[in-house]
Amino acid sequence: MTRTNWIAVILFACIFISSFMYTENSSLFINGLGMVIVLSGTLGAIFLSYPAASIGASVRVARNSYTVNPATAKEIVDALIFLSVHSRQKGVLALEDMEDETTITFLKRALAMMVDGYNVDELRDILYTEMYYFKQRRLQHERLFHHAARLAPAFGVAGSVIGLIAMLAGIGDPDVILKTIPIALTSTLYGIVLSNFFLTPIAENIKTKTQQEIMMQKLITDGVIAIRQEQNPVRLITKLESFLTPAARSREQLSFEAIREQVQDMRSSESMEFSEP
């Protein structure tokens, strides 16, 4: 989630909430009992559907999908090019020192396997297997929030039925009717808002982040396999840039010497930054 996304969410959420204030008796939209019915029913059904560990994992994934920004494709391409040049200069075993310099877990694992001597077929099989099960786990988290989004409106209707029954029980008492009508109407409203403004967007955000991460993992897999095959860095650039949008392909076709000079300059500047107090 970028800053623009958060600004837009806050802006339109404020507009949406303020629209209720333009009506008379806006306090009728606030009903604690209706909210309790929707929340307790939805959460109870979720805990009946999934183990507590899976629910906790899904909540953590949802939180990370909004708070953690993964590396961009261009950053990964630059890292793989750097690793390719480093490997051609000092050999594949020299990449062992580079494992701790990356914070990308998938790339770190791929480098570790390459240093350990896995061949190309083994690398491809293991990394694609890891991608498959990563996607399956994410699908389970996404499914949980979609399931909750289907449940919330149903319990909103259940709250409305509870309110209507209570209203019929006190049909001759105006005070009872005034207390129960808000429950009948706001419960459905709460269920719809909870489903469409919170739960469904969370599920869709997990889906979008999963697709982005799968693409990055495919990029890393192709790049690491190319490094293992000792492909020329210039050809590696051409191959990896297919993952980038045309606007991001600003890199000119450089020779191997030019790429090596750029990498050496980058490493020199990084060492100077770390040496500063």
Secondary structure, DSSP 8 states (H G I E B T S, - for coil): --HHHHHHHHHHHHHHHHGGGGSTTGGGG--HHHHHHHHHHHHHHHHHHS-HHHHHHHHHHHHHHHH-----HHHHHHHHHHHHHHHHHH-GGGGGGGGGG---HHHHHHHHHHHTT--HHHHHHHHHHHHHHHHHHHHHHHHHHHHHHHHHHHHHHHHHHHHHHHHHHTTT-HHHHHHHHHHHHHHHHHHHHIIIIIIHHHHHHHHHHHHHHHHHHHHHHHHHHHHHTT--HHHHHHHHGGGS-GGG-------HHHHHHHHHHHHHHHHHHHH--
